[in-house]
Amino acid sequence: DRRSLVIEAAGIDDDERSSVAWSIANTAAASGMDVTVFLVAAGADWARKGAADNARPNPLDPPMSQMIETFLANGGRILVCPPCAKVRGYTQESLIEKATIAGAPVMLEELIKGAASLSF
């Protein structure tokens, strides 16, 4: 079972690292890997409803909303750090469909199962 964990701290106002993270997550998911994106710090913003609608950190990549939708359509999973969501006032209802507030134990379970991890 091939697994990948992408930990993303880069948010909407950060540089194009966020676009790179979603691009790599998409490539992994499209290749049949079991991929989880764990959003921490400013990265939690990507899971908020409407946040990615007009974001395009790298003009050569697809719009971020499209990258996230494609990731989810390919079976990707999005976890959002609970304290990171809370400090921003996000609740489960604030998040896009299929994004889940889940903490370090859930994320670490992916590593226990053998996921390779990348951090952005």
C-alpha positions as CSV (number, residue, x, y, z in Angstrom):
1,D,0.0,0.0,0.0
2,R,1.6,3.3,-1.1
3,R,0.9,6.2,1.2
4,S,1.9,9.8,1.2
5,L,1.4,12.5,3.8
6,V,1.7,16.2,2.8
7,I,2.0,18.6,5.7
8,E,1.1,22.1,4.5
9,A,1.7,25.2,6.6
10,A,1.8,27.6,3.6
11,G,-1.5,29.6,3.4
12,I,-3.3,31.8,1.0
13,D,-1.0,34.8,1.6
14,D,2.2,32.8,1.4
15,D,4.4,32.2,-1.6
16,E,3.8,29.5,-4.2
17,R,4.9,26.6,-1.8
18,S,1.2,26.0,-1.3
19,S,0.7,25.5,-5.0
20,V,3.6,23.1,-5.1
21,A,2.2,21.1,-2.1
22,W,-1.2,20.7,-3.8
23,S,0.5,19.8,-7.2
24,I,2.5,17.1,-5.5
25,A,-0.5,15.8,-3.6
26,N,-2.5,15.7,-6.8
27,T,0.2,13.8,-8.7
28,A,0.4,11.3,-5.9
29,A,-3.4,10.8,-5.7
30,A,-3.7,10.5,-9.5
31,S,-1.0,7.8,-9.5
32,G,-3.1,5.7,-7.1
33,M,-1.4,6.6,-3.8
34,D,-3.3,6.9,-0.6
35,V,-2.7,10.6,0.1
36,T,-3.5,12.7,3.1
37,V,-2.9,16.5,3.3
38,F,-2.6,17.7,6.9
39,L,-3.2,21.5,7.0
40,V,-1.4,23.3,9.8
41,A,-0.8,27.0,10.8
42,A,-1.8,29.3,7.8
43,G,-2.3,26.2,5.7
44,A,-5.6,25.6,7.5
45,D,-7.0,28.5,5.4
46,W,-7.1,26.2,2.3
47,A,-9.9,24.2,3.9
48,R,-12.2,27.2,4.6
49,K,-15.2,27.4,2.3
50,G,-14.5,30.0,-0.4
51,A,-10.9,30.6,0.5
52,A,-9.4,29.0,-2.5
53,D,-11.9,30.4,-5.0
54,N,-9.7,33.3,-6.2
55,A,-6.3,32.1,-5.1
56,R,-3.6,31.3,-7.7
57,P,-0.1,31.6,-6.1
58,N,1.5,30.3,-9.3
59,P,-0.1,31.6,-12.5
60,L,1.2,28.6,-14.4
61,D,-0.7,26.1,-12.1
62,P,-4.4,25.6,-12.2
63,P,-6.5,27.7,-9.8
64,M,-6.2,26.4,-6.2
65,S,-9.9,25.6,-6.0
66,Q,-9.5,23.3,-9.0
67,M,-6.4,21.7,-7.6
68,I,-8.2,21.0,-4.3
69,E,-11.3,19.7,-6.0
70,T,-9.2,17.4,-8.2
71,F,-7.3,16.1,-5.2
72,L,-10.5,15.2,-3.4
73,A,-12.0,13.7,-6.6
74,N,-8.9,11.4,-6.8
75,G,-9.6,10.1,-3.3
76,G,-7.3,12.5,-1.4
77,R,-8.1,13.2,2.2
78,I,-7.8,16.6,4.0
79,L,-7.2,16.9,7.7
80,V,-7.1,20.3,9.5
81,C,-5.2,20.8,12.7
82,P,-7.7,21.5,15.5
83,P,-5.8,24.3,17.3
84,C,-5.0,25.9,13.9
85,A,-8.7,25.9,13.0
86,K,-9.8,27.1,16.4
87,V,-7.4,30.1,16.5
88,R,-8.9,31.2,13.1
89,G,-12.5,30.7,14.3
90,Y,-13.1,27.7,11.9
91,T,-15.5,25.0,12.8
92,Q,-16.3,21.8,10.9
93,E,-19.2,23.8,9.3
94,S,-16.7,26.4,8.1
95,L,-14.7,23.9,6.1
96,I,-15.2,22.6,2.6
97,E,-16.9,19.3,2.2
98,K,-14.6,16.3,2.8
99,A,-12.1,18.3,5.0
100,T,-12.1,17.1,8.6
101,I,-10.8,18.7,11.7
102,A,-8.5,16.0,13.1
103,G,-5.4,16.3,15.2
104,A,-1.9,14.9,15.4
105,P,-2.9,11.3,16.5
106,V,-4.8,10.9,13.2
107,M,-2.0,12.4,11.2
108,L,0.6,10.3,13.0
109,E,-1.4,7.1,12.2
110,E,-0.6,7.7,8.5
111,L,3.1,7.6,9.4
112,I,2.7,4.5,11.4
113,K,1.0,2.9,8.4
114,G,4.1,3.7,6.4
115,A,3.3,7.0,4.7
116,A,6.2,9.0,3.2
117,S,5.9,12.6,4.4
118,L,6.6,15.9,2.8
119,S,6.3,19.3,4.5
120,F,5.6,22.7,2.9
